[in-house]
Each structure stands twice: as C-alpha cells, then as structure tokens.
Amino acid sequence: MYFESALDYREEDKLFWEEELADWMPSRIYDVHAHLFDPSTVDPTSKYLKTIPPASYQDLIDWNATLFPGRDVHFLMLGRPAEGTDVAAHNDYMYEQVTPDPLSRMNRLTIPSTPLEEIEHDVKERGFVGLKVYRLYSVTGDVDNCRIHEFLPHEQMELASELGLWVTMHLSRAEGGGDPQNLDDLEEYTMKRYPGIKWILAHCARSFTYRHAQRAVERLRDMPNIWYDMSAVTDLRPFLSLFQKEDHKRLMFGSDAIDSTSFHGYYIPFGHAWQQLNTDTVPALSFDQTKHKQIVFIYEQLISMKHAAEIAGLTKSQIEDIFWRNAVRELKVDWPE
C-alpha cells in the first residue's frame, strides 16, 4: 500500500494558519529534521511501506509551500530509519535528491554495522555533514532502553569527532533527555571523549512531556556542542523549559516531515507518558460542541511553540534565530540576510 498524498490539507487548516500562525512565522525556515523516503530502497515485506508515504525532495518543497505559504524553506535532511532499508541505496537517493540545493545539508543514515570508510567517503566526497542514528538499530535489540553507544558505536563516535560531524539522535530510555544514564553518557562524550561531535538532540531532547525537558536542561545547558531540534513535540511545557532555561542559540526548528507531522492530531501527554492520537482514526471523537475541527499536527507543534515563546518573552529576532539563523550559522550555509 502506497500513499497518494502524505498531506490532507483542509479548510480548517488554512483558516488556522491565517488566524494564528501567518503573522508569527518568519519568512525563512531552515528545517533541521526532515526525511525523504523512496519505497524502492526498502524490502517489499517491510511493514514501514504501509505507514510511510514516498517523499522526494520536491514533495518536501510542495508540502512546505502548502503549509507555510510564501516561506523560503531549506533543510538539514536526515536519513530515514526503517526496518528493511537498504542503507546505501537510501543514502544514494538522498544524495541525488538534495545535492542540487546548495543551501540544504544532509546527515547520512548510519547503523552500527556501517563501515567507517563508507562514512568518511560520504563526508569527504559527497558532502554529508553528519550522521542520523536511531535506536531502532540498537545492537541489543531493545529499542526502548538502549544506551547511545548501543546504536552509535564508539568507533563511529571517534570518527565523527575527528571529522567534526553533526549527529542527530532520538534518545532512548524511559526518561529520554532526562534519563540519568543518557545525561552521564552525553557529559562524558561532550566533555571528555568525543569533543568534536556536534549533537542535535531530536524532539527537544526527546521530551514529549514536561518532565523530560525539565530534568534534561539543568545538565545539558552546561555541556558543549549540544543543540536541540523542536520537531514533533506538541506539549507547550517542553518548549517553555528550553525557551526559559537554555541559550536560544542552541535551539533549531524541525518538522519531522513528511509523514510524522502531516496527520490531523496530537501527541497527548499522560503524566510522564505520551501517546500519538490521530483524530481521523478515532470514530468516537466528536466536535459537535464547536464549529472548529482538528488541525494538522505541524500546526499543533507551531502553536505550542508560539505560546511558549510569548510566555518566555522571546523577541522577534530570537524567533528568527530558532527558525533559521541558528542552523544557517552552525551549518555554515551561505544564506545572507
């Protein structure tokens, strides 16, 4: 089963954009968490073919043009983790798709068995600036409780440090960014063993509910070479923790495009847990009490960011930094004011 379209854009979405976001969103966006997906690079029996729509670079441009009219958008494109993926073929596809855009950058999909020479070749010969690693590939087989070195081996971290690479990482373990073991490991890696790695901790350091970010920021803010992407979080409270307690120049906008934030719904926090809710798949939901309907997920993320920014007192210039200037500066993109 393949999708005809990843995005079902509705009149309610358009109205919400015009009323709530159009005057707040900057005219430029640098999305540091976006994915491409070519089904031909995945084993035909993989379950992911039923859940991930095809996504070319042009699909991403079209998707953004619909969601963010009039905005100029470029990307740090990340390798797309999925069981059954031919990693080399996926990285070839990303290279072919993204290279024509001189303002976009790429982190290659990297698994524990990826040879070091392949990483070095892609960096030096094909312009990849970093690695996209994922807990799905943990050598322990435990995607929920694995440590960083179990899906990003030490020899790969050593090479990444030598080459000064970016590493985008979705943390594992129950407390995500606030997990004591993750924090101990990151402190060791950033301050002692691998000082050349530049870490982007995806999803607000994997903080889909308030406590993870609240615990993480108290230690992470003292570590060098740590950045965060804002992707796929809809709870206002993690944004508020970062906006109030972190250096805003370490924060970068991300969308987790195209499949993870194009549905209509929300990530609902339940105390210290959270769960994705796709409102189109829950027939018992009713919106009879209001004329309004559910909106596309990425707008839920953005309205939480907006409200957190208002509470934290971020300036317009600081918001511009988060949406594009920080990424452009750190990734050394020649995109003048």
MOBELCOR-V798020 format. One record per residue. N is the residue number from 1. OMEGA is omega as a letter, one per 20 degrees, with the letter a starting at -180 (NA if undefined). D_LAST is the distance of its C-alpha to the last C-alpha in Angstrom with 1 decimal. Layout:
# MOBELCOR-V798020
n omega d_last
N OMEGA D_LAST
N OMEGA D_LAST
This chain:
# MOBELCOR-V798020
n omega d_last
1 r 43.6
2 a 40.1
3 r 37.8
4 r 37.2
5 r 34.0
6 a 32.1
7 r 30.9
8 a 33.3
9 a 31.1
10 a 33.2
11 r 33.3
12 r 33.2
13 a 29.9
14 r 28.4
15 a 29.8
16 r 28.6
17 a 25.0
18 a 25.2
19 a 27.0
20 a 25.4
21 a 22.0
22 a 20.2
23 a 19.2
24 a 18.2
25 r 16.2
26 a 12.4
27 r 11.1
28 r 9.9
29 r 12.5
30 a 13.3
31 a 17.0
32 r 18.7
33 r 22.2
34 a 23.1
35 r 26.2
36 r 27.8
37 r 31.5
38 a 34.0
39 a 37.5
40 r 39.2
41 a 38.0
42 r 40.0
43 a 43.8
44 a 45.3
45 a 47.1
46 r 44.1
47 a 43.8
48 r 40.0
49 r 40.4
50 a 41.7
51 a 38.7
52 r 35.6
53 r 34.5
54 a 33.3
55 r 29.5
56 r 27.9
57 r 24.2
58 r 24.6
59 r 26.3
60 r 23.3
61 r 21.0
62 r 23.8
63 r 24.3
64 r 20.8
65 r 20.8
66 a 24.0
67 a 23.0
68 a 19.5
69 r 19.6
70 a 16.5
71 r 14.2
72 a 12.4
73 r 14.1
74 a 14.5
75 q 17.0
76 a 18.8
77 a 22.1
78 r 25.2
79 a 28.8
80 r 30.9
81 r 34.0
82 r 37.2
83 r 40.8
84 a 42.1
85 r 38.9
86 a 39.2
87 a 36.5
88 a 36.2
89 r 36.1
90 r 33.4
91 r 31.2
92 a 32.0
93 r 30.9
94 r 27.6
95 a 27.0
96 a 28.0
97 a 25.8
98 a 22.5
99 r 22.5
100 r 21.6
101 a 18.1
102 a 16.3
103 r 13.5
104 a 16.3
105 a 18.7
106 r 22.4
107 a 24.9
108 r 28.4
109 a 31.2
110 r 33.6
111 a 37.0
112 a 39.5
113 r 41.4
114 r 38.5
115 a 39.5
116 a 37.5
117 r 37.5
118 r 35.8
119 a 32.9
120 r 32.6
121 a 32.8
122 r 30.1
123 a 27.7
124 a 28.6
125 a 29.4
126 r 27.3
127 r 24.0
128 a 24.7
129 a 22.9
130 a 25.3
131 r 28.2
132 a 28.8
133 a 32.2
134 a 34.2
135 r 37.4
136 a 39.0
137 a 39.8
138 r 41.5
139 r 44.4
140 a 46.4
141 a 46.1
142 a 45.3
143 a 41.8
144 a 42.1
145 a 43.2
146 r 42.0
147 a 40.3
148 a 37.2
149 r 39.2
150 r 41.2
151 r 38.4
152 a 36.4
153 a 39.1
154 a 39.1
155 r 39.1
156 r 35.9
157 r 34.3
158 r 35.6
159 r 34.0
160 r 30.7
161 r 30.8
162 a 31.7
163 a 28.8
164 a 26.2
165 r 25.7
166 r 24.2
167 r 26.9
168 a 26.3
169 r 29.5
170 a 31.3
171 r 33.8
172 r 37.5
173 a 40.3
174 a 41.3
175 r 38.9
176 a 35.9
177 r 33.5
178 a 36.1
179 a 38.9
180 r 40.5
181 r 41.0
182 a 37.3
183 r 36.2
184 a 38.8
185 a 37.7
186 r 34.0
187 r 35.0
188 a 37.1
189 a 34.6
190 a 31.6
191 a 33.6
192 a 36.4
193 a 36.7
194 a 33.3
195 a 30.7
196 r 28.5
197 r 27.8
198 a 24.6
199 r 25.8
200 a 24.1
201 a 26.8
202 r 26.6
203 a 27.3
204 a 26.7
205 a 29.1
206 a 31.3
207 r 31.8
208 r 32.9
209 a 35.0
210 a 34.7
211 a 36.9
212 r 35.1
213 a 31.8
214 r 33.8
215 a 35.8
216 a 33.1
217 a 30.5
218 r 33.2
219 a 33.5
220 a 30.3
221 r 28.2
222 a 30.3
223 r 29.7
224 r 27.1
225 r 24.9
226 r 25.0
227 r 22.3
228 r 23.0
229 a 22.0
230 a 22.7
231 r 24.4
232 r 27.6
233 a 28.5
234 r 29.7
235 a 31.5
236 a 29.7
237 r 31.3
238 r 29.7
239 a 26.2
240 r 27.6
241 a 29.1
242 a 25.8
243 a 23.7
244 a 26.5
245 r 27.5
246 r 24.8
247 a 21.8
248 r 19.1
249 r 16.9
250 a 19.5
251 a 19.1
252 r 17.4
253 r 17.8
254 a 20.4
255 a 22.6
256 r 25.5
257 j 25.3
258 a 27.3
259 a 30.8
260 a 30.6
261 a 28.7
262 r 29.7
263 r 33.2
264 a 34.2
265 a 35.0
266 r 34.1
267 a 34.7
268 r 37.5
269 r 38.2
270 a 41.9
271 r 42.3
272 r 41.0
273 r 41.0
274 a 38.9
275 r 39.4
276 r 37.6
277 r 38.8
278 a 38.4
279 r 39.8
280 a 40.8
281 a 43.3
282 a 45.0
283 a 47.5
284 a 48.8
285 r 45.5
286 r 45.9
287 a 43.6
288 a 46.4
289 a 45.8
290 r 42.5
291 a 41.1
292 r 38.0
293 r 37.7
294 a 35.9
295 a 32.2
296 a 30.3
297 a 29.8
298 r 26.0
299 r 26.0
300 r 28.5
301 a 26.1
302 a 23.2
303 r 25.6
304 r 26.8
305 a 23.4
306 a 22.8
307 r 26.2
308 r 25.8
309 r 22.5
310 a 24.4
311 a 27.3
312 r 25.5
313 r 23.6
314 r 20.0
315 r 17.5
316 r 14.7
317 r 12.2
318 r 14.6
319 r 14.7
320 r 11.0
321 a 11.7
322 a 14.7
323 r 13.4
324 a 10.6
325 a 9.1
326 r 12.7
327 a 13.4
328 r 10.5
329 a 11.5
330 a 15.2
331 r 15.5
332 r 13.7
333 a 11.6
334 a 9.6
335 a 6.7
336 r 3.8
337 NA 0.0
